[in-house]
Amino acid sequence: VSTQSTWEAVVSTQSTWEAVVSTQSTWEAVVSTQSTWEAVVSTQSTWGLNVGCIPSKSLLNNSHKYHEAQHDFAKRGINVEGLSFDFTKMMGAKSKSIKGLTTGIEGLFKKNKVTYSQGWGKITGANEVTVNLADGGTEVISAKNIVIATGSEPASLPGVDIDEKTIVSSTGALEFTEVPENLIVIGAGVIGLELGSVYGRLGSKVTVVEYLDKILPGMDGEIQKRFQQILKKDLAFDFQMGMAVQSATIGADGKVTVTAKPAKGGDEVSFTADKVLVSTGRRPYTAGLGLEEMGIATEGNPNAPMIDIDPHTWASKTHSNIYGIGDVVRGAMLAHKAEEEGIAVAESLAGQSGHVNYNSIPGVVYTYPEIASVGKTEEELKSEGIKYNKGKFNFAANSRARCNDDSEGMVKVLVDEQDTILGAHIIGPNAGEMIAEAVIGIEYGASSEDLARTCHAHPTLSEAFKEACLDCFSKPIHS
């Protein structure tokens, strides 16, 4: 059962699933070779790809290309006169990417004989889902197994009422009709900094109001500081850290005034902008699924509970044939984490052994430069009393980065006393792709020496990872 799923892919070879109910799914692919799925239910034929990962990446890519042409081309000998952007076309490119991907999903359904209904699904029996169809009427689907994959929704903030026009969540920020002159971003997490970067590149004056004293909570501390400096330098972000937002009010002129107080005490201050983006996190979307009526065990915030599952099987602790994956269960709210859980559940239902290694789930911030991380941070290792060594290498000493004149950032690798890789953190060009090497290393218990002694093509950015690994147990060649 899914209303706002963040799955990107569900892969099944011998699935015994009979029903998946979705209203705003962000699945990118459903692949099955011997599937006995009978139905997938969704309220949107576009599978919800109009919000979340896909549209934001389109806007991040295209806004970066404009910003690069504006600020970087001249030094490369590329002269551009009369540079401008067409925001309507840029949003159209976003919509085109969504349409292409959603059409692909429908093609995969047809190929694998999976049908779906449009409507709102609710669990009304241990083996039953009732769907209020979008075109009227109801449909009852009998199911041997049910998977709850309803994803998450933007978390609310007291005193700030989201109307998705002037005061918006990420959903509304993806549908602006023009670039705001001034944009306030409440929350310095991944979503806020990604979308803030989009509009900052296109000319918005961006003010970030954050309760904590650091951006990107949970990320490596050194990378937090470095990235904040980059955003100040490259996009002129105004960071208001340690500020507790009290309210957001729309005035007669249509502008928004945000009031905040220093978290450690002090006088109230105010900020004014054309638009306000509320990006203070997300919460499980589990309302209206019939959890309470069916007695399906939950945990966490009673206003937005998570499904309480067996962490080894993902089955509900009260209903062995009802499963929970993705944002509605414990763990990082990431599409690829949900994907891995979906695959594991499908394999388990097919009589195989499903498994997810949560220590090797990467996280990526798709800004510029990109940030990517997997495993433990230095702060976590210190708090857990784990002895470690670290290796670092700056892209400024990497030949490919220097040739590209794109050498901002570094690679950091953390290992234990036996040299087993515990974590890796990258800020720099193509970080989101480079992190895969660290993920594989952690998944297979590799040492930094294993990866350092593996040949890397020259010149490539990935050599920076090799050098950081060398720095863990010896010393880098080019530093």
N, C-alpha and C positions, 0 to 999 in steps of 0.2 A: 504494500500500500504506500503510495508516494504522492504527496501534494506539492512539495517543492524540493525535489531530489537534487543532490549535487553529484550524482553519479555521472561519470563520463563514459563508462563502458561497463557492460555486463557480458561476461564471456561464459558460456556453458557448453559442455560437450555431451552430457547425459542428464540434463536437468529434469527434475521431477516437479519443478515449480508448476503450479496450475494457474496462478493469478498474480499479476502485479497491477496495482492500482495507483495511478499517478495523475496529479492535476497540474503541476508546474515543474515537471522534471527537466533537469539539465543533462540528461543522458546524451552522449554523443554517438554511442553505438550499442547495439544489442546483437550479439553474435551467438548463434546456437546451431549445432550440427545435428543433435538428436533430441531436440527440445520437446517436452510435452506441455509447454506453456499453453494455456488456453486463451488468456486475455491480458491485455495491458490497458488500463483505463487512464485517460488524461483529459483535462479540461481544455488543453491547448494543442492544436495540431502542430504547433511549432515546438512542442516539448519544453517550453520554458527557456530555451536558449537565448531568448531576448533579454535575459538578465544574467548577471554573473560573469563567469570566466571568459566566455567567447567575445561578447561585445566590448568588454573593457580592454581586451588584448588588441582588438582591431583599432580602437581609439588610441591606445598607448603607442602602437606601432606607427600610425599615420601622423600623430601629433609629434612624435620624435623625428620623423623624416622632415617635417616642416621646420621644427626648431633647429635641426642640424643644417638645413639649407640656409636658414636665417643667420646662424651664428658660427658655422664651421666651414662652409664651402669656400669662402673667400681665401682662407689661409691655405687651401688645397689647390688654389689656382682655378677654381670654378666660380665664374662670375654670373650672378643671377640678378636681373633687373626687374623691378615691378613685382617682387615676390608677394604672394597673398595666398589665402586659403578660402575655400568654399565650404563652410561648415555644414551646409545641407548635403553636399556631396560626400563629405566625410562621414556623416551619419548614414548616408545611403550605402557606403561601403561596408559599414558595420552591419546593416540589415542584410546585405548581399551575403556576407559570410554566414550569418545565422540561417538564411534560407537554404544555402547550399548544404550545410551540415544537417539541418532537420529533414531535408529531402532525402539525404543519405540514410537517416534512421528509418524513415518509412520504407525505403528500398530494402534495408536489411530485414525489417519485419516481414515484408512480402516474400523475400527470398527464403526465410526460415519459417514461414507459415505461422507467424505470430500476429494475432489480431488485437486491436485495442478499441476501447470505447472512450468517448469524451464525456466527462462528468466528474462529480465529486464522490469519492469512495469512502465508505465507513465499514469497519468490521462489526458485523451484527451476529456473528456466530463463530464458534471455534474453527469452522471450515467454510465460512460464508462472508462475502463482501457485497454490500448493497451499494449500488451506484445511482446517484441522482443525475440522470443524463442531461447533458448541456442543451439538447433540443427538446427536453421535456420527458416526463415519465421516469421510471426506475428500472433497473436491471439487477438481478441477483446472480452473483457468480459463486459457484461452489468451488472450493479450493482445498486440495490436500495440504498444501503449505502456503503460508502468507508471509511476505517480506515487507516490513515497514521501512520505507526509505524516503521519508517525507522531507528530508533536508532541514533547512533552517530559514529564519527570517530575521531582518534587522532588529536588533535590540532597541527598546525604547529608552528614553531619557526623561525623567520627571521634569516638567516645566517646559518641555520642547515638543510641540505637536507637529508631526510630519504631515504635510498636505501633498507631497510629491510634486509640487509646483515651485514654491519658493523655499520652503524648508523640506529638504528631500533626504531620502535614504539613497543607497547606491542605485536602486532602481530608477528613481527620478533623475539622478545625475546622468544616467545614460540616455535620457530623453530630452535634455535641454534643447531648445530651439535656437538659442544663440549663446555665445560665450559670455559669461557674466564679467563685468568689469572688476568686481570684487567678490571673492568667494571665501567664506569662513568654513573651515573643516573642523568639526568637533570630533576629536579622536585621532591620535597619530599612529594608528595601526596600519596594516597592509592595505586595506581598501581605501582608507582616507588618503594615504600618501600616493597610491596609484592614480586615483581619480583626481587628486589635487595636482599631480604632475601633468596629467592630460590638459587641464585647463590653465595651469601655469605656463605651459609651453605655448599655448594659444593666446596668451596675453593677460589672463586674469591675475590680479594681485591676490595671492593666497595667504590667508592667516590660519595657522593651525593652533587650536586650543586643546591642550592635553592635560588631564588630571595628574598623570605621573610626571616624573622628572626626566624620563627617557622615552624616545620614540621606539616603535616596533617592540612592544613588550615580549619578552621571552627569547629575543634574538641575542646573539653574541654581543657583549658590551662594547668591545672595540669597534665592531661594525656599526652598532647604533650611533656612536659618536661620529664616526667617519662619514656616515651617510647624512646625518643631520647637517654637517658642515658643507657637504656637496650641495644639498638642496638650498641652503642659504646662498651659496656662491653662484650656482648655475641658474636657479629659478627664483631667487630673492624671496624664498619662503620666510614669513614672519612667524616664528615659533613662540607661543605663549604657554610655557610649560608650568606644571604645578598649579593649574587653574581648574577650579570646580565650577562647571556651568550651572547657573541657577535658572535661567529662562531664555527664551527666544521669542521676540515679539515683532510682528509685521506692522509697520507704521502706515499712515495714510498715503505716503509716497511709494509704498510697495517695497521699501527696503526693510531689512531685518536687523534688529538690534539684539545682540547676544550679551547677556550680563553674566559675570563670573566673579568668583572670590578666590583668592589664593588658598590652596589646599592647606597651607600651614598657618592660615590666619592673616587678616589684613583687610583693607578696604575693597569694596566691590568696584569692578571696572567694567567697561562696556566696549563692544566692537560692533561696527555696522558694515553690512555688505548687501549686495543684490541677491545673493543666494547663500543658503547654509546647507552644508552636507553633514548629516549626522552619521558618523561611522564609529560607533562605540561598541562594536562587536555584534554577534549574532546569537540567536537562541533557537533551540530545537522547535521545529514546527510540528506539533503533535495535537493541536486542538482539533476537535471534531472527528477524531478517528475512532471513537468508541472505546478508548482505553479504560476509562473508569467504569463504564457500563459492563464491559467484559471482564473486569478485574485483572487486566494485564498489568503486571508489576512495573512501576516507574520509580525513578529516583531523581534527586536534584531539585531544582526550583519548581515548586508546585504549580506556578503559573505557566511554566513552559517545561514540563518534565521530560526527562530522557527515558527511553525504554531500558528497564533493568534486565540485563542479559547475562547469560553464562559467557564469560570472556573467551572461552575455548570453542564454543559452538555458535555463538551469536543468537542462540535461542532464548526466548523469553523465559524467565525463571518460573513463570506460572503456566505458560502454554508452550509445550515443547515443539509445536508445529508452526509457531509464529516467531519470526526472526526480526531483528533490528540491526540496521547497518547505517554507516555514514554519520551525518550530523545529529541523528536522534539517539546516538549512543555515545559513550565516553570516548575521548580522544580528540585529536585535531580535526577541525572542520575543513577538510580538504577533499576535493573531488577524487583525487587519486587514492586517498585513504579509503574512501567509500567504494571505489572501484575494486580495490584489493579485497575488501570485506565481502563485496558482492560475489566475486569469483570464488572466494573461500566457501561461502554458503552454498553456491551452486555445486561446487565439487563435493561438499559434504552430503548434499541431497542426492548426488549421483553415486554415493557409496565410496567416494574417494576421501583423501585427507586434506581438508582445507586448512591453510595456515597463513597468518600475517605476522611479519616481524615489525613491530611498531617502532623499534629503534632505527629502522632504515627507511622511514617515511620522510622524504625531503619536503622542504618548504621553499617557495620561491616568491620574491617580490619583483614584479615585472616592470620596474621603473627603469631609469637610466642614470647611472649604471644599474644593472640587475644585482639582486642579492639572492643567494641560495645557501641553504643550511640543511644539515642532516646530523642526527645523533646529538651528543651532549655538547653543551656550551662550557666555556671555562668556569662561568659562574656556578653552573650545576655541579661540576666536578668538585669545585672547592667546597660547596655546601654539603656535598655527600662524603667529603673526606677522602676522595679518590686521588691517589698520587698520579701525576700525568706529566708528559713532556709535550711540547708543541713545536711545530715548524711553521714558518711564515715565508712568504715570497711575494714581493710587490710586482705588479704588472709593469711597473716602470723599468724593470730589468728584463722583461720578456721581449724577445726580438719581434714577434708578430705584432704585439701590442704597440711597440715603438714604430714599426713600419706603418701601422694603421693610424698612428698619432692618436691612440685611444688607450692610454695607459693608466687611467685612474683606477685604483683599487688594489686588492691583495687576495691571497689564498692563505688560509690558516688550517692546519691539520692538528688534531689532538689525539694522542696515543697513551696507552697505559704503560706500566713499567716493563711489560713484555713486548711492547711495540705494537700491540693490537690497536687498530684504529677505532676510536670512540666517537669521533665527531669531525666534521669539516665545515668550514664557513668561508664563503666567497663573496666578495663584492667587486664587480668589474664586468667587462664585456662578456656576453654569453655565459654568465654564471649559471643560469638555469639549465643549460645543456651540460656544462662541465661537471655539475654536481653528481651526475649519474655515475661517474667513476668512483666517487666516494661511497655512493649508495651500494654499488656492487662490492666494494671493499668491505664495508660493514656487514653486508648480507652474508658474505663468505668468510668472515673472520680474518681478513687479510691484515698484514702488518704494513707499516709505512714503507719498510724496505722492499716488500713484495711489489708495491706499486712504483717505488723509486727505481727499481731495477728492471722495470718493464719499459721497452722502447716506445718513445713518443715521437711522432713525426715532427720534423723541424722545417720551417718555423710554424709553430701552432701555439695558440693560447693555452692548450692543455699542458704544455711544458711547464707552466707555472705551477700546476698541481704536482707534477713530478718533483720540481725543485722544493716545494713546501714539504713533501714527504722526505726528501733528502735531508732537509733541515731538522727533521725529527730525530734522526739517529746519527747524522754525520754533519755535513754542511752543504749548502747548495753550490752548484758549479758557477753560477753567474751572479753571485752576490757576496 
